[in-house]
Amino acid sequence: MNVAQRLVELRERRGITTNKLANLAGVSQSHLREIELGTRNPTVETLSYFCDAQGISLEEFFCEEKRELDPALLSSLKKAHPKTTASSR
C-alpha cells in the first residue's frame, strides 16, 4: 500500500482540502503536502492525527474495501498506538 496515495484518496473522498486536514490534524500544510507527494514518510503518531481528523482508525486507513487487515500489521498498530485501532474503541 502506498500511504501517500491512500491519504490523498481518503482526504479527497471526504472533500477536505490539504489546508483543512492539516489544521484538523495539528500539522503544517507543507508537512502534509510533503507526505502526500511521497517526499516524506509520516510516523505512526502523525498518521494517527490524520486518521483522527477524518474520523477513522489506523486499521480503517490500512484496510481497503472491507478486506481484512494483516494480523501482524494490526498487532503492530495496536502496540504503537492502541487508542486509534478500531477494535480498541
Secondary structure in CASP SS format (residue, H / E / C, confidence):
PFRMAT SS
TARGET T0000
AUTHOR 0000-0000-0000
METHOD secondary structure of the structure
MODEL  1
M C 1.00
N C 1.00
V H 1.00
A H 1.00
Q H 1.00
R H 1.00
L H 1.00
V H 1.00
E H 1.00
L H 1.00
R H 1.00
E H 1.00
R H 1.00
R C 1.00
G C 1.00
I C 1.00
T C 1.00
T H 1.00
N H 1.00
K H 1.00
L H 1.00
A H 1.00
N H 1.00
L H 1.00
A H 1.00
G C 1.00
V C 1.00
S C 1.00
Q H 1.00
S H 1.00
H H 1.00
L H 1.00
R H 1.00
E H 1.00
I H 1.00
E H 1.00
L C 1.00
G C 1.00
T C 1.00
R C 1.00
N C 1.00
P C 1.00
T C 1.00
V H 1.00
E H 1.00
T H 1.00
L H 1.00
S H 1.00
Y H 1.00
F H 1.00
C H 1.00
D H 1.00
A H 1.00
Q H 1.00
G C 1.00
I C 1.00
S C 1.00
L H 1.00
E H 1.00
E H 1.00
F H 1.00
F H 1.00
C C 1.00
E C 1.00
E C 1.00
K C 1.00
R C 1.00
E C 1.00
L C 1.00
D C 1.00
P H 1.00
A H 1.00
L H 1.00
L H 1.00
S H 1.00
S H 1.00
L H 1.00
K H 1.00
K H 1.00
A H 1.00
H C 1.00
P H 1.00
K H 1.00
T H 1.00
T C 1.00
A H 1.00
S H 1.00
S H 1.00
R C 1.00
END
